[in-house]
Amino acid sequence: MNKVEAYKSSDGRLFETEFSCQEHEISLVWISRISGFQSSEFNPYNNDARSKGMATKIIVAWEMYKEQVAL
C-alpha cells in the first residue's frame, strides 16, 4: 500500500497536481462567461467546434497566468 497526495477542488474532484486543480477551479469560475463569449458575435471562430475547446483552455490558462503574475 502507498500513501498518495491529491488536491480536491471545490466540486469534489481529485487531481494529482496542484496546477491541474487550480486550472479546474478557474474553469469552474469562468465557464459560463467563456461559453457566452464562444456563442457571441465577438468570437471570430464560433462555427468551429474544435476551436472552442482550445479557446477555453487558452482563456483559463490566461486567467491562471494573471493570478500568478498579479498584473
LOLO-775821 format. One record per residue (C-alpha): residue number from 1; residue in one letter; x, y, z. Coordinates in nm, 2 decimals, always signed. Example, Ala and Ser with C-alpha at 12.3 -4.5 7.8 and 13.67 -1.06 7.14 Angstrom:
REM residues 2
<rec k="1" r="A" px="+1.23" py="-0.45" pz="+0.78"/>
<rec k="2" r="S" px="+1.37" py="-0.11" pz="+0.71"/>
//
This chain:
REM residues 71
<rec k="1" r="M" px="+0.00" py="+0.00" pz="+0.00"/>
<rec k="2" r="N" px="+0.12" py="+0.35" pz="-0.09"/>
<rec k="3" r="K" px="+0.02" py="+0.68" pz="+0.06"/>
<rec k="4" r="V" px="-0.09" py="+0.93" pz="-0.21"/>
<rec k="5" r="E" px="-0.13" py="+1.30" pz="-0.21"/>
<rec k="6" r="A" px="-0.42" py="+1.46" pz="-0.40"/>
<rec k="7" r="Y" px="-0.58" py="+1.80" pz="-0.45"/>
<rec k="8" r="K" px="-0.95" py="+1.83" pz="-0.41"/>
<rec k="9" r="S" px="-1.14" py="+2.10" pz="-0.60"/>
<rec k="10" r="S" px="-1.45" py="+2.28" pz="-0.47"/>
<rec k="11" r="D" px="-1.68" py="+2.05" pz="-0.67"/>
<rec k="12" r="G" px="-1.52" py="+1.74" pz="-0.51"/>
<rec k="13" r="R" px="-1.29" py="+1.63" pz="-0.80"/>
<rec k="14" r="L" px="-0.95" py="+1.50" pz="-0.71"/>
<rec k="15" r="F" px="-0.63" py="+1.59" pz="-0.90"/>
<rec k="16" r="E" px="-0.28" py="+1.46" pz="-0.89"/>
<rec k="17" r="T" px="-0.12" py="+1.81" pz="-0.92"/>
<rec k="18" r="E" px="-0.19" py="+2.15" pz="-0.76"/>
<rec k="19" r="F" px="-0.17" py="+2.30" pz="-1.11"/>
<rec k="20" r="S" px="-0.44" py="+2.08" pz="-1.25"/>
<rec k="21" r="C" px="-0.66" py="+2.15" pz="-0.96"/>
<rec k="22" r="Q" px="-0.61" py="+2.53" pz="-0.99"/>
<rec k="23" r="E" px="-0.68" py="+2.50" pz="-1.36"/>
<rec k="24" r="H" px="-1.01" py="+2.32" pz="-1.29"/>
<rec k="25" r="E" px="-1.11" py="+2.57" pz="-1.02"/>
<rec k="26" r="I" px="-1.06" py="+2.86" pz="-1.26"/>
<rec k="27" r="S" px="-1.26" py="+2.69" pz="-1.53"/>
<rec k="28" r="L" px="-1.55" py="+2.65" pz="-1.28"/>
<rec k="29" r="V" px="-1.55" py="+3.02" pz="-1.23"/>
<rec k="30" r="W" px="-1.51" py="+3.12" pz="-1.59"/>
<rec k="31" r="I" px="-1.70" py="+2.85" pz="-1.78"/>
<rec k="32" r="S" px="-2.03" py="+3.04" pz="-1.81"/>
<rec k="33" r="R" px="-1.86" py="+3.36" pz="-1.93"/>
<rec k="34" r="I" px="-1.64" py="+3.16" pz="-2.17"/>
<rec k="35" r="S" px="-1.94" py="+2.98" pz="-2.31"/>
<rec k="36" r="G" px="-2.12" py="+3.32" pz="-2.36"/>
<rec k="37" r="F" px="-1.82" py="+3.46" pz="-2.54"/>
<rec k="38" r="Q" px="-1.79" py="+3.15" pz="-2.76"/>
<rec k="39" r="S" px="-2.15" py="+3.18" pz="-2.88"/>
<rec k="40" r="S" px="-2.14" py="+3.55" pz="-2.93"/>
<rec k="41" r="E" px="-2.06" py="+3.76" pz="-3.24"/>
<rec k="42" r="F" px="-1.73" py="+3.86" pz="-3.08"/>
<rec k="43" r="N" px="-1.59" py="+3.51" pz="-3.13"/>
<rec k="44" r="P" px="-1.44" py="+3.50" pz="-3.48"/>
<rec k="45" r="Y" px="-1.43" py="+3.12" pz="-3.47"/>
<rec k="46" r="N" px="-1.78" py="+3.04" pz="-3.33"/>
<rec k="47" r="N" px="-1.86" py="+2.79" pz="-3.61"/>
<rec k="48" r="D" px="-1.56" py="+2.57" pz="-3.54"/>
<rec k="49" r="A" px="-1.62" py="+2.32" pz="-3.25"/>
<rec k="50" r="R" px="-1.25" py="+2.23" pz="-3.24"/>
<rec k="51" r="S" px="-1.15" py="+2.59" pz="-3.17"/>
<rec k="52" r="K" px="-1.40" py="+2.61" pz="-2.87"/>
<rec k="53" r="G" px="-1.21" py="+2.36" pz="-2.67"/>
<rec k="54" r="M" px="-0.88" py="+2.52" pz="-2.75"/>
<rec k="55" r="A" px="-1.02" py="+2.87" pz="-2.67"/>
<rec k="56" r="T" px="-1.15" py="+2.75" pz="-2.34"/>
<rec k="57" r="K" px="-0.80" py="+2.61" pz="-2.24"/>
<rec k="58" r="I" px="-0.63" py="+2.93" pz="-2.35"/>
<rec k="59" r="I" px="-0.87" py="+3.16" pz="-2.16"/>
<rec k="60" r="V" px="-0.84" py="+2.95" pz="-1.85"/>
<rec k="61" r="A" px="-0.46" py="+2.95" pz="-1.88"/>
<rec k="62" r="W" px="-0.46" py="+3.33" pz="-1.93"/>
<rec k="63" r="E" px="-0.66" py="+3.37" pz="-1.61"/>
<rec k="64" r="M" px="-0.43" py="+3.14" pz="-1.42"/>
<rec k="65" r="Y" px="-0.13" py="+3.34" pz="-1.55"/>
<rec k="66" r="K" px="-0.29" py="+3.67" pz="-1.44"/>
<rec k="67" r="E" px="-0.34" py="+3.54" pz="-1.09"/>
<rec k="68" r="Q" px="+0.02" py="+3.41" pz="-1.07"/>
<rec k="69" r="V" px="+0.18" py="+3.73" pz="-1.21"/>
<rec k="70" r="A" px="-0.07" py="+3.97" pz="-1.04"/>
<rec k="71" r="L" px="-0.08" py="+4.22" pz="-1.32"/>
//
